[in-house]
């Protein structure tokens, strides 16, 4: 049986983990893991949104990853239709499991196109009564042809800079929502507890109210949202084949609708690709040279090793893996808006050798 639930707020010197529900190539997932483990994460929980033997093999060999394949045996007849719901369930299940392993101090909910960019020393100094932090986003510049890893990132701008870009015709409205192609809400992290739950971009309490997270300049997430044409094509293909479209900002919803409409047309593949390139230019490609000349971009070396991840000891890792396997046949909808008593009862019933 698992140990009893740990206290809500833990020392800041423990392990830092991430949780992700992903649908991507083995190569991209390997890069995602590599970058996060050298920029702040000690261990990563990756849920493969579809059965993928190649991705599972690539990730399962890595000592810094616990990989869970979300095949039919995982969801049974209760697989949620919406991707965002599946993401939330997997994140809150992981959070629940980690309440039984006090080695972990923090868990961050990130996507497979995101990279932690945090100061671990500063994180360890956050007072124990602060249980939630918020990562503010930097977004990779999008170029049609991007050689190597993205290294130039946009940061949210003040009103006067946005007005300048609008007046110059670089963005269509003087707003960060026009400047950024992806989300502006950032991503959440919390100390594992049963009293709070993950949303996609925030943490909510048991009354389903958002919890304000601690913010600081050293708490960031790097968002590789469509850094090139190839990533643009993969992203929207994944989104449109992962169930009903999630709620998107108006501009992104319009892009999704346009791509879906293009896909339904009876056109040759070469013609569809030509129009997909045009959609990319019209909706996503940045005017990178001008932004760089204006001094608005921040350089980040994604391949820089900032930290050496701490390893989870073999016994703990085996117990965590066994816990998730013990949860494989559980009705996962219990973790959507998880209530402490219900989650504790489920975890209490899991037998770990």
C-alpha positions as a printed NumPy array, in Angstrom:
array([[  0.   ,   0.   ,   0.   ],
       [  1.164,   3.555,  -0.67 ],
       [  2.279,   5.789,   2.194],
       [ -0.296,   8.247,   3.459],
       [ -0.79 ,  11.63 ,   1.828],
       [  1.971,  14.105,   2.615],
       [  1.409,  17.62 ,   3.894],
       [  0.208,  20.126,   1.34 ],
       [  3.279,  22.373,   1.406],
       [  6.664,  20.721,   1.179],
       [ 10.24 ,  21.951,   1.513],
       [ 11.526,  23.666,  -1.605],
       [ 14.659,  21.538,  -1.807],
       [ 12.91 ,  18.433,  -3.149],
       [ 12.558,  17.247,  -6.731],
       [ 10.935,  19.32 ,  -9.475],
       [  8.689,  17.391, -11.869],
       [  6.629,  18.138, -14.964],
       [  3.521,  16.433, -16.353],
       [  2.54 ,  16.434, -20.026],
       [ -0.004,  14.766, -22.276],
       [  1.69 ,  14.502, -25.654],
       [  1.149,  13.404, -29.224],
       [  4.363,  13.91 , -31.146],
       [  7.209,  12.186, -32.948],
       [  9.821,  10.249, -30.926],
       [ 12.452,  12.747, -32.085],
       [ 10.487,  15.783, -30.933],
       [  9.582,  14.14 , -27.619],
       [ 13.229,  13.271, -26.997],
       [ 14.212,  16.904, -27.628],
       [ 11.397,  18.082, -25.34 ],
       [ 12.653,  15.845, -22.525],
       [ 16.294,  16.787, -23.047],
       [ 15.61 ,  20.53 , -22.909],
       [ 13.398,  20.436, -19.837],
       [ 15.785,  18.226, -17.875],
       [ 18.623,  20.685, -18.381],
       [ 16.581,  23.814, -17.66 ],
       [ 14.942,  22.978, -14.339],
       [ 13.145,  19.623, -14.25 ],
       [ 14.41 ,  16.592, -12.339],
       [ 11.772,  14.147, -13.536],
       [  9.087,  14.192, -16.233],
       [  5.773,  12.369, -16.433],
       [  4.79 ,  11.984, -20.082],
       [  1.388,  10.571, -21.036],
       [  1.29 ,   9.446, -24.666],
       [ -2.156,  10.483, -25.879],
       [ -2.255,   7.574, -28.314],
       [ -0.556,   4.166, -28.363],
       [  2.882,   4.743, -29.903],
       [  5.435,   1.965, -29.535],
       [  8.327,   3.998, -30.953],
       [  7.695,   6.973, -28.659],
       [  7.188,   4.682, -25.66 ],
       [ 10.476,   2.906, -26.339],
       [ 12.375,   6.188, -26.767],
       [ 11.065,   7.672, -23.512],
       [ 11.009,   4.543, -21.365],
       [ 14.784,   4.167, -21.68 ],
       [ 15.33 ,   7.57 , -20.083],
       [ 15.941,   7.539, -16.293],
       [ 14.413,  11.012, -15.994],
       [ 11.051,  10.029, -17.49 ],
       [  8.018,   8.047, -16.396],
       [  6.114,   7.263, -19.596],
       [  2.461,   6.199, -19.52 ],
       [  0.855,   5.036, -22.753],
       [ -2.8  ,   6.086, -22.852],
       [ -4.097,   3.197, -24.931],
       [ -7.441,   1.434, -24.64 ],
       [ -6.403,  -0.238, -21.386],
       [ -5.795,   3.203, -19.854],
       [ -9.135,   4.833, -20.654],
       [-11.37 ,   1.843, -21.212],
       [-14.814,   3.075, -22.256],
       [-14.363,   6.443, -20.484],
       [-11.833,   8.199, -22.758],
       [-12.86 ,  11.87 , -22.721],
       [-13.619,  13.338, -26.12 ],
       [-11.773,  16.609, -25.531],
       [ -7.98 ,  16.806, -25.375],
       [ -8.057,  19.465, -22.643],
       [-10.065,  17.134, -20.41 ],
       [ -7.585,  14.284, -20.955],
       [ -4.724,  16.659, -20.144],
       [ -6.388,  17.802, -16.928],
       [ -7.145,  14.278, -15.761],
       [ -3.599,  13.072, -16.369],
       [ -2.11 ,  16.123, -14.648],
       [ -4.336,  15.787, -11.579],
       [ -3.752,  12.064, -11.358],
       [  0.002,  12.706, -11.339],
       [ -0.409,  15.402,  -8.719],
       [ -2.406,  12.957,  -6.583],
       [  0.204,  10.23 ,  -6.942],
       [  3.014,  12.605,  -5.942],
       [  1.261,  13.462,  -2.678],
       [  2.415,   9.982,  -1.643],
       [  6.07 ,  10.653,  -2.54 ],
       [  7.397,  13.549,  -0.439],
       [ 10.653,  13.615,  -2.409],
       [  8.83 ,  15.87 ,  -4.89 ],
       [  8.432,  19.555,  -4.003],
       [  6.924,  20.957,  -7.211],
       [  4.931,  19.743, -10.223],
       [  4.539,  21.865, -13.381],
       [  1.873,  21.24 , -16.034],
       [  3.419,  21.904, -19.461],
       [  2.802,  20.951, -23.085],
       [  5.244,  19.116, -25.332],
       [  6.142,  22.355, -27.152],
       [  7.128,  24.093, -23.901],
       [ 10.345,  24.265, -21.902],
       [ 10.793,  25.248, -18.272],
       [ 13.006,  28.311, -17.777],
       [ 13.239,  28.684, -14.017],
       [ 15.811,  29.527, -11.37 ],
       [ 15.991,  26.484,  -9.134],
       [ 17.874,  28.296,  -6.366],
       [ 15.192,  30.995,  -6.205],
       [ 12.433,  28.382,  -6.323],
       [ 13.885,  26.714,  -3.231],
       [ 13.543,  29.983,  -1.276],
       [  9.789,  30.414,  -1.826],
       [  8.075,  30.374,   1.603],
       [  6.372,  27.121,   2.514],
       [  2.963,  28.836,   2.723],
       [  3.135,  29.583,  -1.028],
       [  1.802,  26.519,  -2.821],
       [  1.281,  27.794,  -6.387],
       [  3.523,  29.569,  -8.906],
       [  2.814,  30.915, -12.392],
       [  5.238,  30.732, -15.315],
       [  4.951,  33.662, -17.709],
       [  5.467,  32.861, -21.401],
       [  8.129,  33.733, -23.915],
       [  7.234,  32.666, -27.46 ],
       [  9.698,  31.475, -30.084],
       [  9.885,  33.556, -33.231],
       [  8.312,  31.758, -36.191],
       [ 10.315,  31.578, -39.408],
       [  9.387,  29.5  , -42.431],
       [ 12.8  ,  27.835, -42.312],
       [ 14.295,  27.587, -38.837],
       [ 17.708,  25.942, -38.677],
       [ 18.328,  24.163, -35.412],
       [ 16.597,  25.002, -32.17 ],
       [ 14.828,  28.378, -31.92 ],
       [ 16.957,  30.951, -30.114],
       [ 14.97 ,  34.204, -30.418],
       [ 11.868,  34.718, -28.308],
       [  9.151,  37.34 , -28.   ],
       [  8.184,  38.653, -24.575],
       [  4.877,  40.388, -23.794],
       [  5.175,  44.102, -24.556],
       [  3.948,  47.295, -22.967],
       [  1.183,  49.305, -24.621],
       [  3.493,  51.855, -26.265],
       [  5.598,  49.144, -27.936],
       [  2.46 ,  47.394, -29.138],
       [  1.19 ,  50.668, -30.594],
       [  4.507,  51.112, -32.405],
       [  4.291,  47.641, -33.956],
       [  0.685,  48.267, -34.966],
       [  1.499,  51.632, -36.547],
       [  4.388,  50.035, -38.462],
       [  1.994,  47.382, -39.761],
       [  3.783,  44.503, -38.013],
       [  0.721,  43.447, -36.001],
       [ -2.937,  44.023, -36.839],
       [ -3.946,  45.315, -33.391],
       [ -1.958,  46.999, -30.579],
       [ -2.383,  44.022, -28.244],
       [ -0.236,  41.161, -27.021],
       [ -2.984,  38.8  , -28.181],
       [ -2.16 ,  39.941, -31.738],
       [  1.607,  39.832, -31.161],
       [  1.66 ,  36.298, -29.693],
       [  0.388,  33.407, -31.809],
       [  0.017,  31.06 , -28.836],
       [ -1.2  ,  31.522, -25.296],
       [ -0.454,  34.458, -23.011],
       [ -1.738,  32.829, -19.834],
       [  1.486,  31.008, -18.991],
       [  1.597,  27.677, -17.183],
       [  1.071,  26.638, -13.545],
       [  3.148,  24.837, -10.957],
       [  2.096,  23.628,  -7.522],
       [  3.338,  21.764,  -4.503],
       [  1.597,  18.357,  -4.67 ],
       [ -1.595,  18.467,  -2.601],
       [ -5.096,  17.033,  -2.759],
       [ -6.628,  20.417,  -1.91 ],
       [ -5.954,  22.021,  -5.303],
       [ -6.294,  20.908,  -8.916],
       [ -4.632,  21.746, -12.195],
       [ -6.365,  23.542, -15.014],
       [ -4.591,  23.924, -18.343],
       [ -3.187,  27.371, -17.57 ],
       [ -3.925,  27.742, -13.865],
       [ -4.622,  26.047, -10.549],
       [ -8.123,  25.929,  -9.119],
       [ -9.396,  25.299,  -5.615],
       [-12.091,  22.828,  -4.572],
       [-14.774,  25.43 ,  -5.343],
       [-13.405,  25.634,  -8.904],
       [-12.059,  29.138,  -8.344],
       [ -8.654,  30.116,  -9.761],
       [ -5.785,  30.356,  -7.301],
       [ -3.381,  33.236,  -7.81 ],
       [  0.161,  31.981,  -8.308],
       [  3.408,  33.555,  -7.164],
       [  5.046,  35.376, -10.087],
       [  8.653,  36.406, -10.628],
       [ 10.948,  37.299, -13.53 ],
       [ 12.787,  33.988, -13.077],
       [  9.626,  31.897, -13.457],
       [  9.183,  31.479, -17.214],
       [  8.056,  28.954, -19.79 ],
       [  9.498,  28.972, -23.304],
       [  6.747,  28.261, -25.822],
       [  7.89 ,  26.768, -29.121],
       [  4.565,  27.523, -30.783],
       [  5.011,  26.758, -34.488],
       [  8.623,  28.02 , -34.805],
       [  8.613,  27.037, -38.497],
       [  6.345,  25.833, -41.291],
       [  6.89 ,  22.146, -40.505],
       [  5.929,  22.637, -36.859],
       [  2.872,  24.655, -37.928],
       [  1.689,  21.753, -40.08 ],
       [  2.296,  19.138, -37.355],
       [  0.648,  21.21 , -34.65 ],
       [ -2.598,  21.789, -36.469],
       [ -2.759,  18.219, -37.76 ],
       [ -2.388,  16.962, -34.17 ],
       [ -4.977,  19.401, -32.865],
       [ -7.523,  18.568, -35.519],
       [ -7.104,  14.804, -35.009],
       [ -7.252,  14.842, -31.189],
       [-11.003,  15.204, -30.809],
       [-13.281,  18.264, -30.803],
       [-11.323,  21.501, -30.92 ],
       [-10.607,  22.986, -27.496],
       [-11.605,  26.537, -26.675],
       [ -9.193,  28.811, -28.538],
       [ -8.646,  32.532, -28.738],
       [-10.508,  34.033, -31.703],
       [ -7.448,  34.297, -33.928],
       [ -6.352,  30.705, -33.258],
       [ -9.916,  29.461, -33.651],
       [-10.07 ,  31.177, -37.049],
       [ -6.804,  29.517, -38.073],
       [ -8.098,  26.116, -36.948],
       [-11.328,  26.603, -38.904],
       [ -9.426,  27.641, -42.043],
       [ -7.106,  24.63 , -41.87 ],
       [-10.03 ,  22.267, -41.276],
       [-11.843,  23.747, -44.285],
       [ -8.752,  23.347, -46.461],
       [ -8.489,  19.713, -45.403],
       [-12.069,  19.027, -46.526],
       [-11.585,  20.405, -50.033],
       [-11.183,  17.941, -52.902],
       [ -7.756,  19.212, -53.959],
       [ -4.472,  17.577, -54.84 ],
       [ -1.962,  17.249, -52.014],
       [  0.42 ,  19.667, -53.721],
       [ -2.334,  22.288, -53.949],
       [ -3.255,  21.792, -50.295],
       [  0.389,  22.205, -49.302],
       [  0.631,  25.426, -51.299],
       [ -2.389,  26.884, -49.523],
       [ -1.123,  25.613, -46.16 ],
       [  2.079,  27.597, -46.736],
       [ -0.024,  30.649, -47.496],
       [ -2.072,  30.137, -44.314],
       [  1.175,  29.919, -42.378],
       [  2.443,  33.19 , -43.85 ],
       [ -0.851,  34.964, -43.18 ],
       [ -1.474,  33.702, -39.634],
       [  1.781,  32.667, -37.978],
       [  5.066,  33.737, -39.582],
       [  6.742,  36.611, -37.717],
       [  8.538,  39.581, -39.224],
       [ 11.614,  38.486, -37.354],
       [ 14.175,  40.85 , -38.9  ],
       [ 12.174,  43.931, -37.99 ],
       [ 11.523,  42.727, -34.449],
       [ 15.228,  42.03 , -34.048],
       [ 16.204,  45.469, -35.411],
       [ 13.821,  47.053, -32.891],
       [ 15.549,  45.171, -30.059],
       [ 12.368,  43.412, -28.957],
       [ 13.637,  39.838, -28.986],
       [ 15.309,  37.884, -26.204],
       [ 18.056,  35.378, -26.976],
       [ 17.768,  31.998, -25.243],
       [ 20.084,  29.057, -25.902],
       [ 17.784,  26.046, -25.653],
       [ 20.752,  23.682, -25.648],
       [ 22.427,  25.343, -22.647],
       [ 22.729,  22.977, -19.691],
       [ 21.696,  25.097, -16.716],
       [ 21.161,  22.276, -14.229],
       [ 22.076,  18.654, -13.71 ],
       [ 18.78 ,  16.882, -12.974],
       [ 18.627,  14.927,  -9.728],
       [ 17.734,  11.294, -10.202],
       [ 14.771,   9.609,  -8.558],
       [ 16.13 ,   6.646,  -6.606],
       [ 15.333,   3.261,  -8.225],
       [ 13.025,   2.087,  -5.437],
       [ 10.911,   5.256,  -5.625],
       [ 10.806,   5.163,  -9.391],
       [  9.656,   1.534,  -9.325],
       [  6.954,   2.379,  -6.773],
       [  5.72 ,   5.309,  -8.895],
       [  5.578,   3.14 , -12.021],
       [  3.713,   0.434, -10.115],
       [  1.262,   3.043,  -8.82 ],
       [  0.353,   4.201, -12.31 ],
       [ -0.015,   0.615, -13.45 ],
       [ -2.292,   0.024, -10.462],
       [ -4.382,   2.987, -11.616],
       [ -4.645,   1.727, -15.197],
       [ -8.057,   0.119, -14.696],
       [ -9.487,   2.9  , -12.501],
       [-12.214,   5.161, -13.912],
       [-10.095,   8.235, -14.684],
       [-13.014,  10.669, -14.611],
       [-12.635,  10.708, -10.813],
       [ -9.553,  12.881, -11.342],
       [-11.215,  15.521, -13.519],
       [-12.397,  17.695, -10.641],
       [-10.669,  15.642,  -8.014],
       [-12.031,  15.758,  -4.467],
       [ -9.532,  14.896,  -1.699],
       [-11.508,  12.081,  -0.071],
       [-12.226,  10.355,  -3.365],
       [ -8.648,  10.578,  -4.618],
       [ -7.259,   9.437,  -1.274],
       [ -9.568,   6.395,  -1.346],
       [ -8.409,   5.473,  -4.847],
       [ -4.751,   5.836,  -3.905],
       [ -5.277,   3.865,  -0.685],
       [ -6.612,   0.966,  -2.752],
       [ -3.52 ,   0.787,  -4.961],
       [ -1.268,  -2.072,  -3.946],
       [  2.421,  -1.499,  -4.58 ],
       [  4.896,  -4.366,  -4.116]])
